[in-house]
Amino acid sequence: MSPRTSKPHEVVERALALSRADGCVVIADEHSTANLRWAGNALTTNGVTRGRTLTVVATVDGKEGTASGVVSRSAVTEDELEPLVRAAEAAARAAGPAEDAQPLVTGVPESPDFTDAPAETSSAVFADFAPALGESFARARAGGRELYGFANHELVSTYLGTSTGLRLRHDQPNGTLELNAKSPDRTRSAWAGRPTRDFKDVDPAALDAELAVRLGWAERRIELPAGRYETLLPPTAVADLLIYQTWSSSGRDAAEGRTVFSKPGGGTRVGEKLSQLPLSLRSDPDEPGLECAPFVVAHSSGGDQSVFDNGLPVRSTEWIGGGELRHLLTTRHSAGLTGLPVAPSAGNLILDGGSDRSLEEMVAATDHRGPCLLLTCLWYIREVDPATLLLTGLTRDGVYLVENGEVTGEVNNFRFNESPVDLLGRAVEAGRTEKTLPREWSDYFTRAAMPALRVPDFNMSSVSQGV
């Protein structure tokens, strides 16, 4: 058995057969990636990779409770498989009882394609995209701008088997396109990004045209001081903020009084109104174009995931509905501790319930009451205070001034200090929901659909010298 020729489902079955523990979970992740990179209107690199990671979770029952041990390794050969299983068992015996211990999941129907070969990507995924990118290089060169960026496509086939009989499989395609346009003197910069499952729905020419307009806006430069400004947050910025909010929505942490979702005096804020807009923040494994794993895949325990929940069905969950907090993240263990319903995390996030206005229409509807800022994206987002979920970060690649319904120039970049929970409460308009690429978290989370938000008093706490 070599890692390149052995079938993933056979590796899972053999590892389970080798197990001497009271319980066992085996996860085989088959990875394949293809990528393109370019700089200065020219392709620089391309490549294709393949790999496999095998994770074994052993559970051992004892007088004081059940312990778990987890070991993950890549490129496991036939000779290395049994040592891997034994290492997980040894880790379990050396550990104390696991706080999150639960019976391993049962009763989930087998995936009909569990024994099929893994899905794979290749450079062929760029068959239509690459020529269109080349044409964009020529247009950009003629227009006096330089294009930089990368395109990445990944396919992960996950095979999950357990000693309780689960045999589950999920194929996850994931593609990202990031395009950056710069003026030849590098004083002006604009960014656009798109998520995609197969690169058939991304148009580099359309993105280049969008960036050309933004570089044109930046020919007029206006300096503004720090302060609170009416601000239009595009979908990518909204996604970055709400993804972090979701990651911070632990039901257990909230019940223990440690987060923005903790209720003063005890309990959680579930049932409380967070926004006057009728917004719905939800996750759904079957969301068209944003499909993700319909069952829990946990390679380790911690926070709000548990290896004991592997294989647990993930269903559509409304985290916020009609502006009201409906659910917080829980495992089976933390749900039992808090009295909240079981609500495992999912691999996508959708905010809807706004109007049908595009971002361009929201710009046009901006009146003359004062300066309004149009952002491109956020980056370097970090947490300042978990009790309020105060975040700080920077604007990047273009902050534009909107006056009387038109963009009239580019202003300097800022550092911001804001809580996404507070922003939802202060937002006065939400636009059309669309698939978007969260720039800050694109290495970890790409399946998002968000509207633009209008916030009357976004806190730009200081001026940044970044481009």
MOJOQUI-V193003 format. One record per pair of residues at least 12 apart in sequence whose ideal C-beta (glycine too) atoms are under 7 Angstrom apart, sorted by the first residue. I is the first residue (numbers start at 1). GAP is how many residues later the second one is. D is the distance in Angstrom with one decimal. If there is no record, write none. Layout:
# MOJOQUI-V193003
{{I GAP D} {I GAP D}}
This chain:
# MOJOQUI-V193003
{{1 76 6.5} {1 77 3.6} {2 75 6.2} {3 49 5.2} {3 72 4.5} {3 73 6.1} {3 74 6.4} {8 20 4.3} {8 22 5.3} {8 110 5.8} {8 149 6.8} {8 151 4.6} {9 105 5.6} {9 106 4.9} {9 150 5.4} {11 17 5.4} {11 43 6.5} {12 14 4.7} {12 16 5.3} {12 147 5.2} {12 149 4.1} {13 148 6.7} {14 67 6.2} {15 41 5.9} {15 66 6.1} {15 70 5.6} {16 145 5.6} {16 147 6.1} {18 63 6.8} {18 64 5.3} {18 67 4.6} {19 39 6.7} {19 66 5.8} {19 144 6.5} {20 69 6.3} {21 37 3.9} {21 38 6.0} {21 39 5.5} {21 68 5.0} {21 71 6.3} {22 37 5.7} {22 38 5.6} {22 39 4.6} {23 36 3.7} {23 81 5.0} {23 140 5.2} {24 32 7.0} {24 33 6.8} {24 34 5.7} {24 138 6.8} {24 139 4.4} {25 32 3.9} {25 79 6.8} {25 137 4.9} {25 282 6.4} {25 285 4.9} {26 30 5.6} {26 135 5.0} {27 28 4.3} {27 131 6.6} {27 133 5.2} {27 270 6.4} {27 272 6.5} {28 24 6.4} {28 26 5.4} {28 131 4.4} {29 23 6.8} {29 24 4.6} {29 127 5.8} {29 129 5.3} {30 22 5.3} {30 88 3.8} {30 126 6.8} {30 127 4.3} {31 19 6.9} {31 20 4.6} {31 21 7.0} {31 123 6.8} {31 125 5.4} {32 17 6.9} {32 18 5.1} {32 88 4.4} {32 89 5.0} {32 123 5.1} {33 15 6.9} {33 16 4.9} {33 88 6.7} {33 119 6.6} {33 120 6.7} {33 121 4.6} {34 14 4.9} {34 87 5.0} {34 88 5.8} {34 89 5.2} {34 91 5.6} {34 92 6.9} {34 119 4.9} {35 12 5.8} {35 115 6.3} {35 116 6.5} {35 117 4.5} {36 90 6.0} {36 94 6.8} {36 114 6.5} {36 115 4.6} {37 113 4.5} {38 109 6.5} {38 110 6.6} {38 111 6.1} {39 109 4.9} {40 106 5.2} {41 96 4.2} {41 99 5.5} {41 100 5.0} {41 105 5.7} {41 106 5.4} {42 95 6.7} {46 77 6.6} {48 74 6.0} {48 75 5.9} {51 23 6.1} {52 22 6.6} {52 23 6.7} {53 19 6.0} {53 21 4.9} {54 18 7.0} {54 19 6.0} {54 22 4.8} {54 30 6.6} {55 15 6.7} {55 17 4.3} {55 244 5.0} {56 15 5.6} {56 28 5.7} {56 29 5.4} {56 32 4.1} {57 13 5.1} {57 31 6.5} {57 250 4.7} {58 30 4.1} {58 31 4.4} {58 34 4.4} {59 33 6.3} {60 32 4.4} {60 33 5.6} {62 35 6.7} {64 33 4.9} {65 32 3.1} {65 36 5.7} {66 31 6.3} {66 32 6.0} {66 35 4.0} {67 25 4.8} {67 26 7.0} {67 28 4.5} {67 29 6.4} {67 30 5.6} {67 31 5.6} {68 24 5.5} {68 27 6.7} {68 30 4.6} {68 233 6.9} {68 239 5.7} {69 19 4.7} {69 20 6.4} {69 21 6.8} {69 22 2.8} {69 23 3.2} {69 26 6.0} {70 18 6.4} {70 21 6.8} {70 230 5.6} {70 237 6.1} {71 13 5.9} {71 16 4.6} {71 17 4.4} {71 20 6.2} {72 227 6.1} {98 203 6.9} {100 201 5.3} {100 206 4.3} {100 208 6.0} {100 231 6.2} {100 233 4.2} {101 207 6.1} {102 206 4.2} {102 230 4.9} {102 231 5.8} {104 58 5.5} {104 59 6.8} {104 60 4.6} {104 204 6.4} {105 59 6.7} {105 61 6.3} {105 204 6.6} {105 205 6.6} {105 206 4.2} {105 207 5.1} {106 58 4.7} {106 59 6.6} {108 58 5.4} {108 60 6.6} {108 187 6.7} {108 203 5.4} {108 205 6.4} {110 57 4.4} {111 56 6.5} {111 57 5.0} {111 58 4.2} {113 56 5.7} {114 45 6.8} {114 53 4.7} {114 54 7.0} {114 55 4.7} {118 39 3.6} {119 36 4.9} {119 38 5.1} {119 52 4.3} {120 35 5.9} {121 32 5.0} {121 33 6.7} {121 34 4.4} {125 28 4.8} {125 73 6.5} {125 74 5.4} {126 25 6.7} {126 73 6.1} {128 72 6.8} {129 22 6.7} {129 70 4.6} {129 73 6.6} {129 75 6.9} {132 71 6.9} {132 72 5.2} {132 73 6.0} {133 71 4.7} {135 70 6.5} {136 68 4.5} {136 69 5.3} {136 72 4.5} {139 69 6.2} {140 41 6.8} {140 68 5.8} {143 69 5.9} {144 40 6.5} {145 36 5.0} {145 37 6.7} {145 38 6.4} {145 67 6.4} {145 70 5.9} {146 35 7.0} {146 36 5.0} {146 38 6.5} {147 32 6.3} {147 34 5.7} {147 61 6.7} {148 32 4.5} {148 34 6.8} {149 29 4.9} {149 30 4.3} {149 31 5.4} {150 28 5.9} {151 26 5.0} {151 48 7.0} {152 23 6.7} {152 24 5.2} {153 22 4.4} {153 46 6.3} {154 20 4.8} {155 16 6.6} {155 18 5.3} {156 16 4.8} {157 12 6.8} {157 14 5.0} {158 12 5.1} {158 135 6.9} {158 139 5.7} {160 137 6.3} {160 150 6.1} {160 151 5.9} {162 148 6.7} {162 149 6.1} {166 145 4.3} {168 127 5.5} {168 143 5.7} {170 123 4.5} {172 120 6.7} {172 121 6.6} {173 24 4.6} {173 25 6.4} {174 272 5.8} {175 20 6.8} {175 21 4.0} {175 22 6.1} {175 23 6.8} {175 24 5.7} {176 17 6.8} {176 19 6.1} {176 261 6.0} {176 266 5.5} {176 270 5.8} {177 16 6.3} {177 17 4.7} {177 19 6.4} {177 25 5.1} {178 15 4.5} {179 13 5.2} {179 25 6.6} {179 28 4.9} {179 29 7.0} {179 32 6.7} {180 217 6.9} {181 27 6.9} {181 30 3.7} {181 31 6.9} {181 34 5.8} {183 32 6.1} {188 27 5.2} {188 30 4.2} {189 208 4.9} {189 209 6.9} {189 278 4.9} {190 21 4.5} {190 24 3.8} {190 25 5.4} {190 186 6.7} {190 207 5.6} {190 208 5.0} {191 185 5.8} {191 186 5.9} {191 205 7.0} {191 206 3.8} {192 15 4.6} {192 18 5.6} {192 19 5.8} {193 43 6.6} {193 244 3.8} {193 246 5.8} {193 249 6.9} {194 243 5.6} {195 240 5.9} {195 242 4.6} {195 251 4.7} {195 252 6.7} {197 92 6.9} {214 184 5.5} {217 183 5.4} {217 190 5.0} {217 192 6.4} {217 193 5.7} {218 180 6.4} {218 192 3.9} {220 188 6.8} {220 189 3.5} {220 190 6.9} {221 188 6.3} {221 189 5.7} {222 179 5.6} {222 187 4.9} {222 189 5.0} {223 188 6.9} {223 189 5.6} {224 147 7.0} {224 187 4.7} {224 188 6.4} {225 238 6.9} {226 188 6.6} {226 234 5.3} {226 235 5.9} {226 236 4.9} {226 237 5.6} {227 233 6.1} {228 229 4.2} {228 230 6.6} {228 231 5.5} {229 142 6.0} {229 143 6.9} {229 144 4.9} {229 229 5.8} {229 231 6.0} {230 140 6.3} {230 142 4.3} {230 226 5.2} {231 141 7.0} {231 142 4.7} {231 144 6.5} {231 224 5.1} {231 227 3.6} {232 127 6.8} {232 130 5.8} {232 131 6.6} {232 140 6.6} {232 142 4.8} {232 143 6.8} {232 220 5.9} {232 222 5.7} {233 142 5.8} {233 219 6.2} {233 220 4.7} {233 222 6.5} {234 125 5.8} {234 141 6.1} {234 142 6.9} {234 218 5.3} {235 199 5.7} {235 201 3.7} {235 215 4.1} {235 216 6.3} {235 217 5.9} {236 141 5.1} {236 200 4.9} {236 201 6.0} {236 202 5.9} {236 203 5.5} {237 138 5.5} {237 140 5.7} {237 141 4.8} {238 113 6.7} {238 212 4.3} {238 213 6.9} {238 214 6.9} {238 215 5.4} {239 197 5.3} {239 199 3.8} {239 209 4.1} {239 211 4.7} {240 138 5.2} {240 141 6.1} {240 198 4.5} {240 199 6.5} {240 200 4.4} {240 201 5.9} {241 179 4.0} {241 182 6.7} {242 39 6.5} {242 107 6.4} {242 109 6.1} {242 178 5.8} {242 208 7.0} {243 106 6.1} {243 195 5.7} {243 198 5.3} {243 202 5.3} {243 205 6.8} {244 137 6.3} {244 147 6.4} {244 176 6.6} {245 144 6.4} {245 175 4.3} {245 176 6.4} {246 73 6.7} {246 103 5.9} {248 138 7.0} {248 141 5.7} {249 12 5.9} {249 70 6.9} {249 79 5.0} {249 80 5.2} {250 53 6.4} {250 54 5.0} {250 78 6.7} {250 79 5.5} {251 17 6.8} {251 77 3.7} {251 78 5.8} {251 79 4.2} {251 83 5.6} {251 87 5.1} {251 89 4.6} {252 82 4.0} {252 85 6.0} {252 86 5.9} {254 14 4.3} {254 74 5.6} {255 12 6.7} {255 13 5.5} {255 83 4.2} {258 128 6.6} {259 127 5.7} {260 127 6.5} {260 128 5.5} {260 129 4.1} {260 159 6.8} {260 161 5.2} {261 67 6.0} {268 60 6.2} {269 56 5.4} {270 55 5.3} {270 56 6.8} {270 58 6.4} {270 70 6.9} {271 53 6.6} {271 54 6.7} {272 52 6.8} {272 53 5.4} {273 50 5.6} {273 51 5.3} {274 46 6.1} {274 49 6.0} {274 50 6.8} {274 51 5.4} {274 147 6.3} {274 150 5.2} {274 151 6.0} {275 48 3.9} {275 149 4.3} {275 150 5.7} {275 152 6.6} {276 47 6.2} {277 46 5.9} {277 76 6.8} {277 77 6.9} {277 150 6.0} {277 153 5.5} {278 44 5.2} {278 45 5.9} {278 75 4.7} {279 41 6.2} {279 44 5.4} {279 72 6.2} {279 74 4.4} {279 75 6.9} {279 145 6.8} {279 151 6.2} {280 38 6.0} {280 40 6.3} {280 41 5.2} {280 42 7.0} {280 72 5.5} {280 73 4.6} {281 38 4.6} {281 39 4.0} {281 70 5.0} {282 34 6.6} {282 35 6.3} {282 36 4.6} {282 37 6.2} {282 68 5.3} {283 34 5.3} {283 63 3.6} {283 65 5.6} {283 66 5.7} {284 32 4.0} {284 64 6.9} {284 66 7.0} {285 29 5.4} {285 61 6.0} {287 61 5.7} {287 63 6.1} {289 146 6.1} {290 58 4.3} {290 145 6.9} {290 157 4.3} {290 159 6.3} {292 54 6.1} {292 55 3.1} {292 56 5.0} {292 155 5.8} {293 21 6.7} {293 54 5.8} {294 19 6.4} {294 20 5.5} {295 16 5.3} {295 17 6.3} {295 18 5.6} {295 19 5.9} {296 13 4.7} {296 14 5.7} {296 15 6.4} {296 16 4.4} {296 18 6.1} {296 48 5.2} {297 13 6.6} {298 12 5.4} {304 25 4.0} {304 26 6.5} {304 27 6.0} {304 30 6.5} {304 41 6.3} {305 26 6.5} {305 40 6.7} {306 25 4.3} {306 27 5.9} {309 22 5.5} {309 23 5.8} {309 35 6.4} {312 32 6.1} {314 30 5.5} {314 32 5.1} {317 26 5.3} {317 29 6.8} {327 14 6.8} {327 16 4.6} {328 12 6.1} {328 15 6.8} {329 14 6.1} {329 16 5.5} {330 12 5.7} {330 13 5.1} {331 13 6.7} {347 100 5.8} {348 99 3.8} {348 100 6.7} {349 99 5.1} {350 83 6.9} {350 99 4.6} {351 82 6.5} {351 99 4.9} {351 100 6.3} {352 81 4.3} {352 99 7.0} {353 77 6.8} {354 76 2.8} {354 77 5.4} {354 78 6.8} {354 79 6.6} {354 97 4.3} {355 75 6.6} {355 76 6.0} {355 77 7.0} {356 76 5.3} {357 74 4.5} {357 75 6.0} {358 73 6.4} {358 74 5.5} {359 72 6.1} {359 93 4.5} {362 67 6.7} {362 69 5.2} {362 90 5.7} {362 92 6.2} {363 39 5.6} {363 42 6.7} {363 44 6.6} {364 41 4.6} {365 40 6.7} {366 36 4.8} {366 39 5.5} {368 35 6.9} {368 36 4.9} {371 30 6.0} {371 32 6.9} {372 30 4.1} {373 26 5.7} {373 28 6.8} {373 38 6.8} {374 26 4.3} {374 28 5.3} {374 33 6.4} {375 20 5.6} {375 24 5.8} {376 20 6.7} {376 21 4.8} {376 22 4.1} {377 19 5.6} {377 20 6.2} {377 62 4.4} {378 15 5.1} {378 17 6.4} {378 18 7.0} {378 62 6.0} {379 14 6.4} {379 15 5.7} {379 17 4.7} {379 60 6.2} {379 61 5.3} {380 13 5.3} {380 14 5.2} {381 12 3.9} {381 59 5.1} {384 33 6.8} {388 31 5.2} {389 30 4.7} {389 31 6.4} {389 32 5.4} {390 27 6.3} {390 29 5.0} {391 27 6.2} {391 28 6.6} {391 29 6.9} {392 23 6.4} {392 24 6.7} {392 25 5.1} {393 23 6.0} {394 19 6.3} {394 21 5.5} {394 70 5.2} {394 72 6.0} {395 18 4.7} {395 19 5.3} {395 21 7.0} {395 69 6.9} {396 17 6.7} {396 70 6.3} {398 12 6.2} {399 12 5.1} {399 14 5.8} {399 15 6.8} {412 51 5.5} {413 51 4.1} {413 53 4.8} {414 46 3.8} {414 48 6.8} {414 49 6.0} {414 50 5.5} {415 46 5.4} {415 47 4.6} {415 49 5.2} {416 42 6.8} {416 43 6.0} {416 44 5.6} {416 45 6.2} {417 42 5.2} {417 44 4.4} {418 40 6.5} {418 41 5.5} {423 32 5.7} {426 29 5.7} {426 30 6.7} {426 31 6.6} {427 26 4.7} {427 27 6.5} {427 28 5.4} {428 26 5.5} {428 28 5.7} {429 25 3.9} {430 21 4.5} {430 23 5.6} {431 20 4.4} {431 21 4.2} {432 19 5.8} {433 16 5.2} {433 17 6.4} {433 18 4.8} {434 15 6.2} {435 14 4.9} {436 12 5.6} {436 13 6.6} {436 14 5.3}}
